[in-house]
Amino acid sequence: MLDYLKPTALVGTFVYSLLGVAFMVFTFWLIDKLTPGDLWKELIEHRNQAVATVAAGLFIAMAIIIAAAIVG
């Protein structure tokens, strides 16, 4: 009845969550290296709203893809 509370399901969810976050960080790093300029510097130091919007869209898109891959 409550299959999602079993220890194996909880561990699997935790592992997939960590993998998803690691993949999103890696993807941001890769996009940062492939594009001209420094995205992190633009986000943090210059507070560039356009770059923040693009980064947010990237993270949302990656989250949807990762969630679909986990669910099946």
CYANA upper distance limits for C-alpha pairs under 8 A (distance plus 0.5 A):
  2 LEU  CA      6 LYS  CA      7.95
  3 ASP  CA      9 ALA  CA      7.86
  4 TYR  CA      9 ALA  CA      6.06
  4 TYR  CA     10 LEU  CA      7.32
  5 LEU  CA      9 ALA  CA      7.09
  5 LEU  CA     10 LEU  CA      6.89
  6 LYS  CA     10 LEU  CA      6.82
  7 PRO  CA     11 VAL  CA      6.56
  8 THR  CA     12 GLY  CA      6.51
  9 ALA  CA     13 THR  CA      6.57
 10 LEU  CA     14 PHE  CA      6.67
 11 VAL  CA     15 VAL  CA      6.60
 12 GLY  CA     16 TYR  CA      6.58
 13 THR  CA     17 SER  CA      6.50
 14 PHE  CA     18 LEU  CA      6.76
 15 VAL  CA     19 LEU  CA      6.67
 16 TYR  CA     20 GLY  CA      6.47
 16 TYR  CA     70 ILE  CA      7.71
 17 SER  CA     21 VAL  CA      6.72
 18 LEU  CA     22 ALA  CA      6.57
 19 LEU  CA     23 PHE  CA      6.50
 20 GLY  CA     24 MET  CA      6.67
 20 GLY  CA     63 ALA  CA      8.00
 20 GLY  CA     66 ILE  CA      6.69
 21 VAL  CA     25 VAL  CA      6.73
 22 ALA  CA     26 PHE  CA      6.61
 23 PHE  CA     27 THR  CA      6.53
 24 MET  CA     28 PHE  CA      6.71
 24 MET  CA     59 PHE  CA      7.16
 24 MET  CA     62 MET  CA      6.98
 24 MET  CA     63 ALA  CA      8.14
 25 VAL  CA     29 TRP  CA      6.69
 26 PHE  CA     30 LEU  CA      6.58
 27 THR  CA     31 ILE  CA      6.59
 28 PHE  CA     32 ASP  CA      6.50
 28 PHE  CA     55 ALA  CA      8.25
 28 PHE  CA     58 LEU  CA      8.39
 29 TRP  CA     33 LYS  CA      6.77
 30 LEU  CA     34 LEU  CA      6.67
 31 ILE  CA     35 THR  CA      6.60
 32 ASP  CA     36 PRO  CA      8.33
 32 ASP  CA     37 GLY  CA      8.36
 32 ASP  CA     38 ASP  CA      6.90
 32 ASP  CA     39 LEU  CA      6.14
 32 ASP  CA     40 TRP  CA      8.09
 33 LYS  CA     38 ASP  CA      8.39
 38 ASP  CA     42 GLU  CA      6.78
 39 LEU  CA     43 LEU  CA      6.61
 39 LEU  CA     51 VAL  CA      7.56
 40 TRP  CA     44 ILE  CA      6.56
 41 LYS  CA     45 GLU  CA      5.81
 41 LYS  CA     46 HIS  CA      7.22
 42 GLU  CA     46 HIS  CA      5.39
 42 GLU  CA     47 ARG  CA      6.55
 42 GLU  CA     48 ASN  CA      6.12
 42 GLU  CA     51 VAL  CA      7.52
 43 LEU  CA     47 ARG  CA      5.34
 43 LEU  CA     48 ASN  CA      6.00
 43 LEU  CA     49 GLN  CA      8.14
 43 LEU  CA     51 VAL  CA      7.00
 43 LEU  CA     52 ALA  CA      6.61
 47 ARG  CA     52 ALA  CA      8.37
 48 ASN  CA     52 ALA  CA      6.83
 49 GLN  CA     53 THR  CA      6.65
 50 ALA  CA     54 VAL  CA      6.84
 51 VAL  CA     55 ALA  CA      6.58
 52 ALA  CA     56 ALA  CA      6.55
 53 THR  CA     57 GLY  CA      6.69
 54 VAL  CA     58 LEU  CA      6.67
 55 ALA  CA     59 PHE  CA      6.70
 56 ALA  CA     60 ILE  CA      6.64
 57 GLY  CA     61 ALA  CA      6.54
 58 LEU  CA     62 MET  CA      6.60
 59 PHE  CA     63 ALA  CA      6.50
 60 ILE  CA     64 ILE  CA      6.76
 61 ALA  CA     65 ILE  CA      6.84
 62 MET  CA     66 ILE  CA      6.53
 63 ALA  CA     67 ALA  CA      6.45
 64 ILE  CA     68 ALA  CA      6.61
 65 ILE  CA     69 ALA  CA      6.70
 66 ILE  CA     70 ILE  CA      6.69
 67 ALA  CA     71 VAL  CA      6.61
 68 ALA  CA     72 GLY  CA      6.33
